[in-house]
Amino acid sequence: RSIGNYAFRNSALSYFTMPYENLISLGTNIFAGTSVSRLMIDDGWNFDMLDMLGVPFENITIDVVLGSTKYALDTNGYVYDVVNGVKRILRVNADVTTNGGTLTIDGDVIIGDYAFAEDKNVRTLKVTNGEIVGVGKGAFYNSALQNVVGRWAIDAIPAYAFYGSALINFELSNEITEIGDYAFANNEGVKEFFPGVT
């Protein structure tokens, strides 16, 4: 139920399944001096705790288990899979501290169902070198999202997509043909709405 400081220091360890259930305490620099390159963690894990593991985050592959399925964890702290060559964000960890509240995603992206729901850290979503090609139901439900920087390449806004979010303004492309039930309900920030903007 606990892992002590430097527990695997200078060992031959290269893969580790990080227990979450019943874990009480976690020491510092657990994997210092090891060649750990792959880490398995449960979705309930607090991603901020990875800083204590003593592994360069950018050099490690992290598998995340949601139910019985493995997914990947981006270094920005979101869980994703790949659908037809496009990254699909499944969940943003509410404990992740982003760069000034901005989460940048490179390339085309799909925002999955309830991916940012209840997240209170990401205020700006920035998509570079690509487009938002899909948005799921409740994608930003009750989130702190204020701005989206990037092009939308979608034809529908699903139900509850921005319900209760902090969105300030929203520019729809002329490809939008449908806005779902409660898509922007309980959102007090949107003062201007621009349908048909490319």
N, C-alpha and C positions, 0 to 999 in steps of 0.2 A: 504493500500500500504506500510505500515511499521509495524514492530513489535518491541516494546520497550524492554529495559533491564529488565530482571526478570519478563517478562509479565505474566507468569503463575506460578510464584514461590509459592511453598508449596500448590498448588491446587490439586484437586483429578484427574486431567487429566491423562489419560493413553494412548490415541490414538490421533494423530494429522495429518491432511492433510496439508502439507506445500505448500502454494501458491508460484508459481514462476512467472507467468505472472503478469506484472505491479508491482512487488515487488521492492521497491526502497531502503529501508534500513532494516537492521536486527540487533537487539540489541544483547547483550551478555547474556549468562546464562538464556535463555528464559524459559527453563524447570527445572531450579534448584529446587530441593526439591520435584519434582513430581515423579510419578511412570510410566512415559512414557516408554513404551516398544515396541511401534510400531509407525513408522513414514512413511507417504506416501509422496513421492516427485516426481516431474516431471523430465523427463530425461534431460531437459535443466538446471537443478539445478547445481550449482557449488559445488561439493562434499566437497571441502575444507571448505566451510562455515559451515559444520556440527560441526566443532570445537567450534563454538560460541553458540551452542544450550544448553550447560550445561548438556548433557546426555552422559554417558559413551558409546562411540561408540560400544565397543565390547559387550555390554549388550542389544543392541537394534536391533529389526528386522526392516529392512528398505525395503519397497516396492517401486519399481520404475515403472512408467507408460511409456511405449513406445506405442504411439497410444492409443488404447483402452485396451491393455493387460498389466497385472501386472507381473513384474519380481522381482528378488531379487538383492540386492546390497551386495557384499562381503565387508568385512572390509578393503580390499586392494583397494577398489574403482572401481571394475568392476561389470557390470551388467551381470547377467547370468540366465539361466533356466536349467532344468534338462531333458535330453532326454534319455530314457531307462536306467535310473540310472547313467548317465554320465553328469557331469557339462559341459554346453556349454556356453562359453564366448561370449556375444553379443556385448559388447561395453566397452572399457576402457576409463575412463574419462581423458581427456587431462590435467586436472589440478591436477591430483593425483600425489603426490610425493612418489615414492617408495623407498624402503630401498637401497640406493646407486645405484638406477637405476635398481634394480633387483626385478622382480615380481615373487614370488614363489606360485605355485599352487600345492596342495596336491591331489593325486589321478588321475585317468584317466580324460582326458579333451578333449573337442572339441573346436577348435578355429573357431568361426562363421564368416560369410561373413563380411569383412571390420571391424572386431572387434577392431583391433589395428590401423586402418587407420588414418594417420596424427598424431598419438601419438608421442610426442617428449620427453617423460620421461623414458619409459621402454627401457633399453638397453640390459638387459638380462632377458630372460624368463626361469625360472627353474621349472621343473616338478618333484616332488618327489613322491615316492610310487605309481607310475602310469606311463601311457604313453600318448602321444598325438595321439588320435585315429581318429581324423578328422580335416581337415583344409578347411575353406571356401574360396570362391573367394575373392581376394583382402585382405586376412586376415591381412597382415602386410603392406599394401599399403602406401608408402611414410612415413613409421615410422622410429623411431630412433633405432630400434632393431638391435643389433650387434651379439648377441650370443643366442643360444637355448641350454639349458642344460637339457637333458632328452632323452628318447628313442621315436622315431617316429614309430608308428604302423599304417602306412597308405600306400596305394598303388598308390596314385596319388597326384601330386602337381597341384592344380587348377590354372586357369588363373589369372594373376596379384597378386598371393599370396604374393610375396616378391618384387613386382615392386617398384623401387625407395627406398627400405629400405637401412639401413646402415650395412646389414649383412656382416660379415667378412669371415666366412667360413661355410660350410654346409655339413653335412655328411648324405647321404641318405642310408636307409636300402635297402637290396636286394629285398624288397617287392615292391619297386617303379617300376611301369610299364608305367607310363605316366607323362609327365611334360607339363602343359598347356601353352597356348599362353601368352607371355610376363611375365611368372612366375617370372623370375629374371631380367627382363629388367631394364635398367637405375640404376643398382646396381653396383657402382664402387668399392665396398669393397671386393667382392668375388674374391679371387685370386686362390683358390684351390677348386676343386669339387671332391667329393669322392662318386661316385655311387657304390652301392653294399656293403656298410659297414654295419655290424650288430653290 
